[in-house]
Amino acid sequence: MKPLRVLVACECSGIVREAFNAYHGFEAFSCDLKPCEDGRTDYHIQEDALDVIALRGPWDLVIACPPCTDLSSSGARWFPEKRTDGRQASAVEFFRSFTRLGCPWCIENPIGIMSTLYRKPDQIIQPWQYGHGETKATCLWLHRLPLLKPSNIVAGRENRVWRMPPSAHRAADRSRTYPGIAAAMAEQWTAYLSS
């Protein structure tokens, strides 16, 4: 039987991709304009995600993590400038591109304007529900997938991501998916798609 193909769009860390590749019967690829951070060039496609979806499909599942720089509420003070120069409209259209896919999909993003411009997320998850004693509200918009169930609720509610000091790699560090969340996605959604 052919493996089910998973695309993790806008991921260069490989965290979600590797969580899915741990399951028999699934073949997951990450794609991003940046090179992969973990050296797995055999499972990372360094191209535009929408081109990869259109030209290298079909995909059985797409997990999209579109850049949140122009969408997240944390950057609201720059919204007027981003509206004027077109950055926000471009980011909104890129996000919406994933909503038009026919296969099962998940779009992950922080709390932001898409809750108003598209629709409210299907759920908002926290790292502490998946084994990490931290807070970072993350919205999931889902299509033909079940809600993600908490897999390892732990104590601690540190806001580490919000407190990160400025650095050259701060944006990348803030955007990484927590391994516990990636593992829950892989475990729960591979079981669902295999049934």
Phi, psi and omega in degrees: 000139181291139179291150175284135186261128181242134174244127175255100186277139179066040176234125174246351180284329182083004184296310181289318179305311183292328176298318179287324180291348176286349183257130179298137177092003179233141175232112185249142177233143170260155173214145180194162175287341179267157175291161180287148181274338186261004176081000182276068182293343177289338180239019177233131180249116182267078180209173175296131184301320181292326174293319179297318179297314184288321190258343184241015179281189003281156178247139179273340178202136173237126172249116185250134178236065185298147180307135185258000186309320184258006183241334188285142178299335180295340179253022186301331182293341178262001183303316181304316179295319182290330175291317183295316184271000174089356181298317183292318178299320178295318179294321179296315181295321177298314177303310183297333179302323180288333181287347182266002180287147180273336181282167173302140179212158173227132172246126182249132178198156175287174177299132183189203188284343182292339175296334178263315185284333178250279174193166178297147178293157177290330175199160174238123183248164179230146178304326182294348175278352186228031172095006180239121184284055183222163173250139172189090182301124182233124180273140173238122170259129188237145175226117180059034175225149176282161174301148178279126180271140174304137184246342183197082182286126182235160176284167179097135181219050181288140178259061186298317184296317181295329184271003181300133178286159177301141177196170180293335183248014183301314182300316179294318180295322181289332187269350182297139175284137177292137181304324179295323177291316178300317180296320178295317177302310183297312182297311186285319184278332173292321177298317180295313183289337180276345185279000000 
